[in-house]
Amino acid sequence: MIWVLLDFKFSYNIDHFKSFLKINRIIKKDYWQMITFVKKDMSLFEQINQDIKSAMLAKEKEKLEALRAVKAAFLIAKTEKGAQEELSSEKEIAIIQKLVKQRKDSADIYIENNRPELAEKESKEAGFIAVYLPKQLSEEEIKEMLKPIIEQTSASSMKDMGKVMGIASKQLAGKADGKLISDCVKALLA
């Protein structure tokens, strides 16, 4: 499969590439997903632009809609007053986390209002966007990381939860959901 990637990278004739795919019976959709996986050295914004192009070529309407929403959020953040020309990776991850959380919350609301088709759409979009987040920590890993923070702040009761959450939120930014962190802190301080 790597040979196919190199062949496409240096090929200037897209028709040649399409016939190559047909001859070797490679499913185009899987190929485009593999391109996304290979391009890890580019910025998140550039990677999303490339994935938008590949979703257009693969005619993946739902994925395209989700990725366009991410791109729009990035562009809005770039044009805010006082924003730098390029977004930092932390800011990009924060934006993606926000978009995933919005979609999960929307899906929950749709389920409560007996609209499973809309909930499914939101869940799919959340899945497409969540791919760009770093690997999320498990509950056990979070608790292990919280124990030294609790010792450092000398927290002993729920009254000290704010101190712990302030430090934990900074250290675990992008690695875990804030609600999960909060639940783990409550469990350790209880």
N, C-alpha and C positions, 0 to 999 in steps of 0.2 A: 504494500500500500504506500510506502514511503516513495517508491519509484513513481507512482501515480502523482503524488504531490509535487515531486521535482519536475515531472513531465509537464504538469500544468503551469508551474511557476515560470518555466522557460518557454512555454508554448505561446505563440502569438495568435494562433488560429483556434478560436473557440469551437468551430465545427469539427476540427480534427480531434479536439478533446472530447466532444460529445460522442463522436463515433468510437473513440477509444473506450469510453465508458460502456457503450453498447456491446462492443466486441468482447470485453472482459466481464460482462454481466455484473458490473458494479452498480449498486443502487445509488443514484445521485444524492438522495437525501442523506444516507450514511456518510457519503464522501464529504458533503458540506459540513456535517457535524464534526468530522475529523479535522477539517481545516480549522475550525474554531478551537479545537483542542491543541493543535500544533502551535498556534500563534500566541505564545505566552509572553513574548518579549515586548510587545507593544502596549501602549497605555490602554486603560479600560475604555476610554472614549473611542479610540481608534478601533479597538476590538469590537465594540458594539456597532460601529459603522460598518465594519467588514461583515459582521453577522447579519446586519440588516440587508446588505447586498445578497448574501447567501440565502437568506429567508425569502427574498424576492425571487431569486432564481429557482428556488425549490417550491415556490408558491405556498409557503406556510403562512397563511393569513393571521392566525392567532399569535404565532411567535413574532411576526412582523409588527403587529399592533403593540405587543408588549415592549419590544425593543425600541420602537419609535417613542413610546412613553418615557423610556429611560433616557433616550437621546434628548428629548424635549426638556426633561428635568435637568440634565447636565447643562444644556444651553441656557436655561433660565438662571441656574446657579452661576454660570460664567458671566452673565450680563447684569447680575445684581450690583447695586451700588457698593463700591469698595472691594469688589471681588478681583482676584488676580486673573491674569490671562489664562492660566492653566489651573485646573482643579488639582488639589493634592489627592493622593490616593485615599487618605482618611476621609476627606470630604466626599469622594466618589462612593466609597463604601457606605458612608452615612446616608447618602441619597438613595442608594440601592436598598438598604435596610428599610428606609422609610417607605419606598414603593412596595416592597414585599409585604410589610406590615399593613399598609393600606389595603392591599388586595386580600390579605387573609381576613382582615376585619370586615371587609365588604362581603366576602364569602360567608362569614358567620352570620351577618345580618340577613343575607339572602336565604340562608338555611332556616333561620328563625321565622322568616316571612313566607316560607314554603315556596321558594323559587329555586329549585335545584339546578335548573339549566343555567341560570345566571351565576350561581355559586360555583358550578363546575368551570365556567369560563374564567372567573376570577382566580380560582385555584390553579388552573393551567397557566395563566399569566404569571402568577406568583412563582410557579415552578420554573418558568422560562427566565425570570429575572433573578431568582435565587442562585442560579448557576454561577453568577458573577461574584457571589459572596465568598469569602474565605471559608474553609471548612469550619463548621460550627462545633463547639465543644459540647460534650455530653454533660449530663447533670453531675456525674461523679467527678469529671475533670474540673468542672466549675467549683465544686465544693473543695477540692484539693487546692485550688488556687485562692479560694476565699479564706482558708484557715490561716495562712500567714498574714493576710490583711487584717483579720480579726485580732490576731495577736499583736500586730503592729499598732493598731488603734486602741488596744486595751478595751475592746467592746465586750460587754458582759450581758447586756439586756437589749430589748427592743428599742429602748431610748437611744441607743448608740447606732441604730441602723443607718441613719443619715451619713455618719462618718464613714462607715464601711462602704455604703453604696457610692459615695463620691469617688473613692479611690478605685473600687471595683469597676465602676462604669468606665473609667479612663483606661484601666489595664485590660479590660475584656472587650473594649470597643471593636465591633465588627466580628468578634469571635463567638458572641453569644447574644441571645435576645435579652433585653432589659428585664422583661417580666420573669424569665427563667432565673436570671441573676437575683432578682428581688426575692423570689420564692426560696432559693437556696440560702440566702442570707437569713431570711425568717426562720427557716428550718434549723440553721446552725445556732442562731441566737436564742431560740425558744428553749 
